[in-house]
C-alpha cells in the first residue's frame, strides 16, 4: 500500500468509565456514579459483575440523567446486585466499588468513494 494515512477523530468524553457511588439492588432502575458524566439518553452502559459469576455484568440503555450528572435511570430493572462500598479492616480502608463503563462510541470509519479498490 502506497501513501496510506488514517485520521480518527471523535468527541472527547468526560469519563468513559467510572465507579458506583452506592450499591445497585436487584430490581432497581437507577444507579449513582462517583463522577459527573456527560453520558446521554439513548447511550449504552455496562455495569460490571461484583459476583464470582462474570455473567452478572449488565448492559443497559440510559433513559435519563440527573442535573448533577451522577444519577442515571436505565431502560430495565437490574437482575443482579452490584456491590459498591468501602470496606474497613482494622485501620485499613479498601474501596470495593463496581465499575460502570460507557459502551456507546462516536467514531465512524468509512472509506472514501475515490479510494483504491485493492
Number of C-alpha atoms within 10 A of each C-alpha: 5 4 4 5 5 5 5 7 9 9 8 9 13 12 13 16 17 19 18 23 20 17 16 21 16 12 12 15 17 19 21 20 21 14 17 16 20 13 21 15 13 14 15 19 20 17 23 20 19 18 13 7 8 10 9 17 19 16 19 20 19 20 17 17 20 11 9 9 17 18 19 21 19 22 15 15 14 22 14 17 17 24 20 19 14 13 12 10 8 6 5 7 10 10 10 14 21 21 20 22 16 19 14 15 12 9 10 8 9 6 7 7 7 6 7 8 5 4
